[in-house]
Amino acid sequence: MNPFGFAWRSLVRQPARASLGVLGVAAVGALLFDMLLLSDGLILSMRELLDRTGWDVRVSVGDAPPGSDRSARIARIAETLRTVRALPSVRSVIAVRFADATIDGPNGASAFAYLQGVTESPQMPWTVIRGDEARGAGAVVVNEALAGALALEPDATITVRASCTTASESLPPVTMQVAGIAEFPFQETGEATVAGPLSAVARACGGSTTDEAHMLLVASTGDAAATAAAISRARPDLAAMTNEDVVGRIQQTGFTYFRQISTVLTTVTLSFAVLLITVLLTVSVNQRLGEIAALRALGFSRRRVAADVLCESALIVGTGGLLSLPIGWALALALDDILKRMPGIPEALHFFVFQERALIIHVALLTATAVAAALYPVRIVTRLPIAATLRDEVVG
């Protein structure tokens, strides 16, 4: 009988201990899998979210990440757009302006919302899911959160009371029509958003500072880094950042602790797994010392009995590892839903992202665990004194 068959029979003869080992590895493996997904999940999700919008360069005032400082605005936006559009590596560019607003719905209810205006373009930084795109100074789109709060549907009429420069600013209310319901890639969970052409926001802001915007979104012809460098040369007063630059800055300043947490918990879970399997195998071997000594006396080599123990460890870890994948993924979905409720986290962002690299590392670590856990039991069976063990077995 080959070593795997022999190891399988040993486990079947001890179902309670084998089940305990498999379940323990499944629990540890699930946590290990989640920690590997968490290690780079947020950064991968942020990069995918930025790339999904189609804009690969973001331009703002100063050296702050675009959109982080809503008080800093780009002046002479019409002139700036002409300058950027004239660059050979720029395929398209739009200006974006933000404001706060109180929205009054047709049913008399009110809600606070973020107001977003962009220069009209075939490619808008949102996706309309019902109704039409907003065109002209009197039309906007709203997200599902605001539509649900105020019972809005396409063609509904809303009143917008904007605060464009300071929170205490009081501007005359303006009436606008809801052209459609849209999804916004960077909206937070439950956050209400209204968006439309830049002319609509300028109208809500009372016509003040119509030639200003908070940031530019640029789509390059291919090389985002070269495009950002060209924009910086053309306008040294502006900061141009590629998606990779934005992700790198976020990674350095905000989310390195997720990788640190992942590393610590991975070390702890692997240590526990090695300890658990080592104890189970050691107990199993100690209960079968007489049997193992008899097999050695019948001609089993040290290498063969060591292979039996190693295969037993591999069966326990392998079975538990397979079970850990669906358990870990289900746990990751639940934890992701909890973590996304943190303030400032976009609704479309995920903390746990599946990647082949994480699966490969998961398999490699569990393989190392199976080998490490078998070292001590292997030492016992290979150094077992055959005659003394058989004599003790008969006397006992």
N, C-alpha and C positions, 0 to 999 in steps of 0.2 A: 504494500500500500504506500502510495506517495505521501510526502509530508503534509500536504494540504488535506488529504483524505483522513489521515490520522488525527490531525488537529481538529478537523470538523467533528469526528467521533468523540473526541475529548470534550468539546464544547457541548455537544448534544447530551452527553451523559451528565452535565452539570448545567441544566437550563436556567436556574435562578441566577447563578454567578455570571453565566454568559449574557443573560438579558440585562443584568445590572451593568456589565461592562459596555454593552452596545448602547444602552440608553445614556450612560454617562458620557460616552464619546459623542453621541448625537447632540447632547446638550452643549458640551464644550465646543464641538465642531460648529454648531449653529452660531454660537457667540463669536467664535474665531472668524467665521465667514462674514458676519456682520461688521466686525472690526476692520476687516480687509476692504469691504465695500465703503466703509465710512472714511477710511484713511485719505482717499483722494476723491471721494464721491462728490463732495460739494464743489470742488474746483472743476471737475469734469462737467458737472451739471451747469455751472456758471459759464464755462467756455461754450458748451453746446447751446445755451440760451442766448448768448451774445451772437454766436455765428448764425443762429436760426433767423435772426431779424434781418439779415442781409446787409447790415452796415458794419464794416470792419474797421473804421476809424472814427473816433469821437473827439470833437474839438471843443475846448472850453477856455475860459479866462484863467490865467495863472497855471499853477502846477497841481491843483486839486483834481481828483477823479471827476470826469464829466458828470454833472447832475448832483454832486455832493453839496454844492453851495449855490442855493437858489438866489442869493443876493447879488452874485457876480454875473453880470450880463455882458454879452458881446454887443458893442455899439456899431452903428452904421451897418446893419445886417445885410441890407441890399448890396452895398459895395463889397462886403466880405464874401457873399455868395458868388458874385461875379468873379472875384479873384480866385476863389477855390475852384469854381467850375471851369476856369480857363486852364487849369493844370492838366497836362496830357494824361496823367495816371488816374484822374478822377472820372468815374463813370456817372455818378449822380450825387447830389448833396441836398439836404433839407435842413432848415433851421427849426429849432424846438424852443418853445417858451412855456414856462410853468406859472401857475397862480393858484391860490386857494379860492374856494367859492362855496356859497350856500345855495343849494338847489331846492326850489319849491316845485313840487309835483302838481299835476292836475287835480289830485284828490285832497290837496291842502296840506299834505305832509312835507316835511323839510329834511334835508340831510346835508352833512358836510361832504365835500368832494374835492379832489384835486383836478384842476383845470389844465389841459394840455393843448397847445396849439402848434401846428407845423405848417410850413409853406406847402401849398398844394403840389402833389406829386403823384405819378401813377403808383408809386410804392410808398404806402403809409406805414408807420411803425406800430400798427395794430392790425388785427384781422377781424373783419366784419363777419359775424355768424348769422345775423338776421337783419333784414332790411337792406338799406343802401349805404354807400359811402357818403360822408358829409362833404358837401360842396357849397361854397359861398359863406358869407359872413353870418347868415342866420341859421345854419344847420350844424349839428353836432352828433357825435355817437357817444353812447354811454356803455359802461360795462354791466355785467350781470348783477353785481352787488347793488349798484344804484338802481337798476331796473327793478330788482326785487323789492328794494326798500320803498320805492315811490310808485310801484305798479306801473312802470313805463313800458310802452311798446313803440315800435316804429310809427312815426307820424304824430306821436304825442307832443304836447307843448309844455315846456318848462320855463321857469323864471330863474335867471342866474344873477346872483349878487356876489360879485368878485372882490377879492382883496389882492391887488397886484403888486403893491410895493411894501406895505406894512400890514400887520394883522389887524390893526385898529382902523384901517382905511375903510371908508364907507362910500361906495360908488352907486350910482343909480342902477336899479335892476333892469335887465334886458330880457326880452322874451326870445326863445330859440326853439326850433323844432328838432325833435329827435329823429334823425334819418335812419339809424340802425343801432343794433346791439353789437358790441365788439369785445374781443379779448385783447388784453394788453400784457405783453410778455413779462414786465417787471412789476405788475401790481401785486400788492400784498394781499393776504387772505382777508376777505371782508372789506377791503379798501374800495371806496367809491371813486370812480374816475369819469370825467367828461372830457371829450377831445373833439377837435375840429380844425379847420383851417386857421392859420395865424391871424387872418382877418377877423375871425369870430372871437378869438381871445382879445384882440385889440379893441373890438367893439365892446366886449364885456368889461374891459379895463378903461372905458370911457375915452378911447382914442389916444390915451397917453402912451408915450414911449413906443410908438408903433414900429420903430426901426431898431428894436432891440430883441435879442433872444438869449437864452441861457446856454445853448450848446448847438453844435452842428453834428449831424450824422452823415458820414461820407461812405459811399460804396466805391471801392477802388476797382481798377481794371484787372487786378491780379496780385500785385505786390503791395500789401497793406503797409509794411514798414517803410518802403520807398515813398509811398503816398504821404504818410505822416511826416516824413522828413521834408518832403517838398512843401507841404503846408506850413511847416515851421519856418522854412526859409522865406516863403512868401509873406507870412505874417508872424514875425518873431514875438509879437505880443500875445499870441495864442498858444495854448498847449494842445498838441495833437497826440492822441494815444491810440494804439491799435488794440484789438480785443485781447491779444496776448499780454500787452502792457497792463491793461486793466486787471486781468486775471492774476498776473504776477504781483501787482500791488496789493490786491485783496488777499492773496495767499500770504504775503509777507506781514501784513498788518492786522488781519482779522481772523484767519481760520487755521493757523498753524497748530492751535491747541487740539483740534480734532485729530490730527495725525499723531500728536503726543499721547492723547488718550487712547487711540487705537494701538499704539506701540506698547503701552503699559498693560492694557487689558489682554492683548495678544500674548504677551509674556506670561501673565498670570494664568490664563486659560491653558496654555500649552504645558506649563508646569503642573497644573492640576491634572491634566490628561495623562501625562507621563507617570505621575504618582499613582493615579487610580489604576491604570492598566498594569503597572509594576506590582502593586499590591495584589490584584486579582490573579495575575499569572504566578506570583510567588506562592500564594495560598494554594492554587491549583497544583503547582509542581510539588509542594511539600506534602500534599495529600496523596500524591502518586509516586513518591520516592521508591517504594518497593517495586511498583510496576516498571518504573524507568530502569531501576537496577537490574531487574529480570531481563528486560529487553537488551540492556548492555551485555549481560551475560550470554544472551542468545546470539550476539554478533552485531548489534546496532552500534555504529561508531559514534564518537563524540559529535562529529559533524552532523550525523543524522538526527540525534536527539536535540541538538541545538536548532536544527532546521524545523523540527516539530514545534518547539516553543515559539520560534520566530513566526511560523505560519499561523499559530494560534493567535498571536498578537496581531498579525496582519488581518485575520478574519474579523476579529473584534473591532479593530480600528476601521477597517474597510467598510463593514456593514454600518457601523455608527456614522462614518463619514458620509455615506450615501444618504442616510436618513437626515443628516444635518443640513443638507442643501435645501430641501423644501421647507424644513422647519426654520432655517435661518432666513430664507427669503420672506416667509410669512411674518417673521419677527421684524425684519427690516422694514416692511411696509407699514407695520403698526408704529414702530419707532419714528419712521420718517414723517408720518402724519402728526405725531406729537411734537417733533422738533420744528416742523414748519409753522407751528403756532407762535414761535418766537417772534417778537416785534422786529420789523425791518427785513423780514425774509420774504422775497417774492414768492407768490403762489406757485409759479411754475418751476421753482428751484427744488432740487432733491438732495438730501444728505447721503442717501444710499443709492449708488449707481452700479449696475452690473457691468463687469468688465472681465474679459478673458484672463487678463493678468492676475486678477484676484483669485479666480478659480484655479489657475496653475499654482499659485503660491499656496492656496488652501490644500491642494493635493500634496504638494511637496512637504509642507509642515506636518500634515497628518502622517505621511510616510516616515518622516524623521521621528515622529512621536512613537510609531509602532516599533521602530528599530531601537530607540532609546529605552522604551519600556521593557523590551525583551532582554536587555543586557544583563541585568542581575539574575533573572531566572535562568538564562543560558549559562551563566557562570556556575550556578548551583548544579545543573544537570551535567555539565562537562567535567566538573571536579568531584562528582559523586563517587565515593569509595564503594565499589560494587559489593565486595564480600562483606564488609561491615554493615552495609545497608540491608543486605539479604538476611544476615544473621539477626539484626535488630528487628526485622520484619517478622521472622519466625518466632523469636523470643517474645516479641510484643503480642 
